[in-house]
Amino acid sequence: MHIDLMKYMSDRIHEEGGRGREPGPVITISREYGCPSKIIAGRLSEELSRKMYVKGKETRWKYVTKEIMAESARALEVEPEKIKYIFEYEQKSLMDNIVSAQFNKYYKSDKMIRNTVAKVIRNMAYEGHVIIVGRGGVAITHDIPLSLHIMLEAPIEWRILRIAENNKISPEEAKKAAIEIDKKRKEFREYFQGKETDYTWFDLTFNCMTFSIEEIVHIILKAAEIRKLV
C-alpha cells in the first residue's frame, strides 16, 4: 500500500498557499546503484550557488541525503538508528511489528516513518534552493512548479565495475547488490507515487557511462536556468 499521494499533495498545497509564497526551487536526483549522485549533487550545489552570487543574491543551494534521516528521526522523537532500516529499503516482518507495538512505547510503524519522511522532504522542498538525492524525492515534490527531476542510469556492467572497486568486493557480489538495491529503490519510490503514474516520469535522464560528471552538471545548470530555478 502506498501513500494517497494526490490527497497528501492537495493538503500540502493548501497549507503552503497560506504561507504567502510559492514553494521551491527544488531539484531531485534519483539514481541506479553505482551512479555518482552525491558527487554530481555536490558540484551542482556549488555551481548553482555561484550563479546566485553572480546575480547579486547570497542565497546558497545545498544538497541533502543523510540529513533527511536525521530530521525524520527528530520529528518522530526517536534515535536515527531506529529508523535507519527504512533508508536501507528494508521492512519489518509482521511479527516484529506486532511485538514492537505491544512492548515498545516509542514504536513507530513503517507507514508512519515513511509518511514522516515525505513531510520532511516536502518541507525542505518548500524552503527551496535544495537538491534532494534519492528518498523518493521525485514523487514527493513533482507537483511543485519550480522543480527539476533528474535520473542517473548506466549499463549494469559499467556499474558493476564501479561498485566492485568502490566497495572492494567481487564483480559477482557487485552485480547482486546492484540488482537488489535498484529493486528496493524502485519500490521505495512507488510507495509514494504508485506504479505507472505521472509521478514516475523524470525531466532529464542521463547515461553516466557516456556523459561525464562535468557534462551532466553543465546540462542540469542550463535546464535550471531555462526553468527559472536560478
Secondary structure per residue as TSV (DSSP state, phi and psi in degrees):
chain	resnum	aa	ss	phi	psi
A	1	M	-	360.0	135.1
A	2	H	-	-112.8	164.8
A	3	I	-	-61.0	145.0
A	4	D	-	-73.2	87.2
A	5	L	H	-64.0	-43.9
A	6	M	H	-64.8	-40.6
A	7	K	H	-66.0	-41.7
A	8	Y	H	-61.4	-45.3
A	9	M	H	-64.6	-40.6
A	10	S	H	-60.3	-44.4
A	11	D	H	-63.0	-42.5
A	12	R	H	-67.8	-40.0
A	13	I	H	-62.5	-39.5
A	14	H	H	-62.5	-44.2
A	15	E	H	-63.7	-44.5
A	16	E	H	-70.6	-31.8
A	17	G	H	-60.7	-30.1
A	18	G	T	-75.5	-10.0
A	19	R	T	-85.7	-11.1
A	20	G	T	89.5	6.9
A	21	R	S	-151.4	159.6
A	22	E	-	-75.1	137.9
A	23	P	-	-70.4	158.8
A	24	G	-	95.9	-172.8
A	25	P	-	-78.3	153.7
A	26	V	E	-143.8	142.5
A	27	I	E	-121.2	133.8
A	28	T	E	-113.2	143.8
A	29	I	E	-125.3	114.5
A	30	S	E	-102.8	159.0
A	31	R	E	-158.2	153.7
A	32	E	-	-80.9	150.6
A	33	Y	T	-61.5	129.5
A	34	G	T	105.9	-9.9
A	35	C	S	-88.2	144.6
A	36	P	-	-80.4	65.1
A	37	S	H	-67.7	-42.3
A	38	K	H	-69.2	-38.3
A	39	I	H	-63.2	-45.1
A	40	I	H	-63.9	-44.2
A	41	A	H	-62.4	-41.2
A	42	G	H	-63.1	-48.0
A	43	R	H	-67.7	-37.2
A	44	L	H	-64.3	-42.1
A	45	S	H	-62.9	-38.2
A	46	E	H	-64.7	-44.8
A	47	E	H	-69.1	-38.4
A	48	L	H	-65.3	-40.8
A	49	S	H	-63.8	-39.1
A	50	R	H	-63.9	-40.6
A	51	K	H	-64.5	-38.3
A	52	M	H	-62.9	-40.9
A	53	Y	H	-65.2	-42.4
A	54	V	H	-60.8	-34.1
A	55	K	T	-82.7	5.9
A	56	G	T	85.5	15.4
A	57	K	-	-114.5	136.2
A	58	E	-	-94.4	6.9
A	59	T	-	-65.8	129.5
A	60	R	-	-104.2	141.4
A	61	W	-	-85.9	149.3
A	62	K	E	-136.7	159.5
A	63	Y	E	-117.5	146.3
A	64	V	E	-129.6	143.5
A	65	T	S	-148.0	-70.7
A	66	K	H	-67.0	-27.6
A	67	E	H	-60.6	-26.4
A	68	I	H	-66.2	-40.8
A	69	M	H	-65.3	-44.0
A	70	A	H	-62.0	-43.6
A	71	E	H	-70.2	-36.3
A	72	S	H	-65.6	-41.6
A	73	A	H	-62.7	-40.2
A	74	R	H	-62.8	-42.6
A	75	A	H	-65.2	-33.1
A	76	L	H	-87.0	-9.2
A	77	E	T	61.5	46.7
A	78	V	S	-135.4	166.0
A	79	E	-	-73.6	143.0
A	80	P	H	-52.0	-35.0
A	81	E	H	-59.9	-27.5
A	82	K	H	-69.9	-23.9
A	83	I	H	-116.0	6.8
A	84	K	H	-58.5	-33.6
A	85	Y	H	-61.2	-30.7
A	86	I	H	-64.0	-40.3
A	87	F	H	-78.2	-10.6
A	88	E	T	-100.0	12.5
A	89	Y	T	63.5	33.8
A	90	E	-	-104.9	162.9
A	91	Q	-	-132.4	144.8
A	92	K	-	-75.5	150.9
A	93	S	-	-73.2	163.1
A	94	L	H	-57.6	-41.9
A	95	M	H	-65.2	-41.1
A	96	D	H	-60.1	-40.6
A	97	N	H	-66.1	-40.8
A	98	I	H	-64.9	-45.8
A	99	V	H	-63.7	-45.6
A	100	S	H	-62.6	-41.1
A	101	A	H	-64.8	-32.6
A	102	Q	H	-81.4	-35.2
A	103	F	H	-115.2	-3.4
A	104	N	-	-121.7	109.9
A	105	K	T	-69.3	-14.9
A	106	Y	T	-98.2	15.1
A	107	Y	-	-60.6	134.4
A	108	K	-	-128.0	127.8
A	109	S	-	-71.2	159.8
A	110	D	H	-56.3	-42.2
A	111	K	H	-63.4	-42.9
A	112	M	H	-63.0	-41.8
A	113	I	H	-64.4	-47.7
A	114	R	H	-65.4	-38.6
A	115	N	H	-69.2	-30.8
A	116	T	H	-68.4	-40.3
A	117	V	H	-57.3	-42.9
A	118	A	H	-61.1	-42.6
A	119	K	H	-66.9	-40.0
A	120	V	H	-62.3	-47.3
A	121	I	H	-62.7	-41.8
A	122	R	H	-61.4	-42.1
A	123	N	H	-65.9	-40.8
A	124	M	H	-62.4	-42.5
A	125	A	H	-64.8	-38.2
A	126	Y	H	-62.6	-42.1
A	127	E	H	-64.8	-30.8
A	128	G	-	87.0	174.6
A	129	H	S	54.0	48.5
A	130	V	E	-137.7	143.1
A	131	I	E	-110.5	119.3
A	132	I	E	-102.5	119.2
A	133	V	E	-96.9	114.9
A	134	G	S	68.1	-150.2
A	135	R	T	61.3	24.1
A	136	G	T	72.2	17.8
A	137	G	H	-56.7	-35.5
A	138	V	H	-60.4	-40.8
A	139	A	H	-72.2	-38.4
A	140	I	H	-76.0	-24.0
A	141	T	H	-118.8	6.6
A	142	H	T	-61.9	-26.8
A	143	D	T	-83.0	-8.6
A	144	I	-	-74.8	122.1
A	145	P	S	-57.9	-42.5
A	146	L	S	-85.9	67.8
A	147	S	E	-143.8	157.0
A	148	L	E	-143.3	132.2
A	149	H	E	-122.7	121.4
A	150	I	E	-113.8	141.7
A	151	M	E	-122.8	130.1
A	152	L	E	-107.4	126.3
A	153	E	E	-140.7	170.9
A	154	A	-	-170.0	156.6
A	155	P	-	-56.6	143.7
A	156	I	H	-62.7	-34.4
A	157	E	H	-63.4	-38.0
A	158	W	H	-64.9	-42.3
A	159	R	H	-68.8	-36.4
A	160	I	H	-57.4	-43.7
A	161	L	H	-62.0	-42.8
A	162	R	H	-66.3	-45.5
A	163	I	H	-63.9	-44.4
A	164	A	H	-62.1	-44.0
A	165	E	H	-68.0	-45.5
A	166	N	H	-68.9	-30.8
A	167	N	H	-107.4	3.1
A	168	K	T	54.3	49.7
A	169	I	-	-127.5	170.7
A	170	S	-	-75.8	158.3
A	171	P	H	-57.9	-35.0
A	172	E	H	-63.9	-45.0
A	173	E	H	-65.8	-37.7
A	174	A	H	-64.4	-42.1
A	175	K	H	-64.0	-43.6
A	176	K	H	-61.2	-42.8
A	177	A	H	-64.4	-42.6
A	178	A	H	-61.4	-46.7
A	179	I	H	-63.9	-43.3
A	180	E	H	-68.2	-46.1
A	181	I	H	-71.0	-39.2
A	182	D	H	-57.4	-43.3
A	183	K	H	-63.2	-43.8
A	184	K	H	-68.8	-37.6
A	185	R	H	-65.8	-40.1
A	186	K	H	-62.9	-43.3
A	187	E	H	-64.2	-36.2
A	188	F	H	-64.6	-44.7
A	189	R	H	-63.6	-40.2
A	190	E	H	-68.1	-22.5
A	191	Y	H	-59.3	-39.6
A	192	F	H	-88.0	-32.1
A	193	Q	H	-110.8	-11.1
A	194	G	-	75.5	175.1
A	195	K	S	-95.4	140.5
A	196	E	S	53.5	48.6
A	197	T	S	-113.0	174.4
A	198	D	G	-61.4	-22.8
A	199	Y	G	-79.8	0.6
A	200	T	G	-91.4	-4.3
A	201	W	-	-93.2	139.5
A	202	F	-	-104.2	158.9
A	203	D	S	-79.0	-40.1
A	204	L	E	-137.1	136.1
A	205	T	E	-123.7	129.4
A	206	F	E	-115.9	139.4
A	207	N	E	-90.3	107.4
A	208	C	T	-70.3	-11.3
A	209	M	T	-77.9	-33.7
A	210	T	T	-104.0	-19.0
A	211	F	S	-105.6	133.6
A	212	S	-	-76.4	164.7
A	213	I	H	-58.5	-43.7
A	214	E	H	-62.3	-41.2
A	215	E	H	-65.7	-42.4
A	216	I	H	-61.6	-47.3
A	217	V	H	-60.7	-43.4
A	218	H	H	-61.5	-44.3
A	219	I	H	-67.5	-40.8
A	220	I	H	-63.5	-40.5
A	221	L	H	-58.7	-45.8
A	222	K	H	-63.8	-41.0
A	223	A	H	-64.3	-38.2
A	224	A	H	-64.4	-36.0
A	225	E	H	-68.3	-43.6
A	226	I	H	-62.1	-39.1
A	227	R	T	-83.2	2.7
A	228	K	T	63.1	37.7
A	229	L	-	-83.3	-19.2
A	230	V	-	-130.6	360.0
